[in-house]
Amino acid sequence: MLDDWQPYIYLTNDYGETWSRLTDGKNGIPADWPTRVVREDPDREGLLYAGTEFEPSSRSTTVAIGSHFSRICQSLR
């Protein structure tokens, strides 16, 4: 359990009845980069920001919820 480095980001559209995993290791966040924080943009519904564990440049975003994460900045500090 302590060696589990997978990013776990889930989405629910029915108040928690069912959940879909957004991070499969193939949509922009590598399978061995755990996420520390996920926030939705207050002005653009569906725009998520995910902070990952590795590299200073590893903050990611997606325009359509869960479709693809891509890096937005280099060396955030």
N, C-alpha and C positions, 0 to 999 in steps of 0.2 A: 504494500500500500504506500509506503513512504517513497518508493522509487517510481511512482506514477507521475510522469511529466506531461501527460496529455492535456490539451486545452479543453475545458468543458464549458461550452456556452450553449444553453438551451433556450428554446422559444416556446411559449404557450399562447394560444389565441382563444382559449376557452376557460380562462381563470384557473388553470392548473389541472384540468381533467386529463389532458394529454400534453406531451412534451416532444419536441423535435430537436435533435442535436444539430447545431449550426456548424460545428467545427469537426471536420472529418479528416483533416490533414492534407486535403487536396484543394481547398478553396482559399489558400492564401496564408493561413497560419499553420506552420509546420506541426506535425503530429506530436513532436516532443518539446513544444514551447508552451508551458502552462500560462494561462491568462490570470491576471491579478484583479482586473477591474473591467467592467463593461458599462458604458453609459449611452443613452440615447440622446441625440441632439435635441435640445428643447424647441428649436424652430423648424426642424425638418424631420417629420415622422418617418421612421424606418432607417434613419442614418445612425449607425452604431459606431462607437469608438471602443476599441478593446486594447487594453494595456497588457503586454505580454512580458514574460520573465527575462528574456535574453536580449542582448544588444541594446545600446542606447537608442537605436533607430527603430525599435520594434513596435512602436505604437501603430495600430492598424485601424482601418475604417472600412465600412461597406456602405454602398448607396442603397441597395435593395437588401432587406434583412436576410442575412445568411447566404446570399448568392456568391459573393466573393469578397474577401478581405484583401486590402492592399496597403502598403506603407504610405504614410502621409508626410512624415518628416524625418529628417536625419538629425541625430544627436540631440534629442530633447533632453533638457536638464532643468 
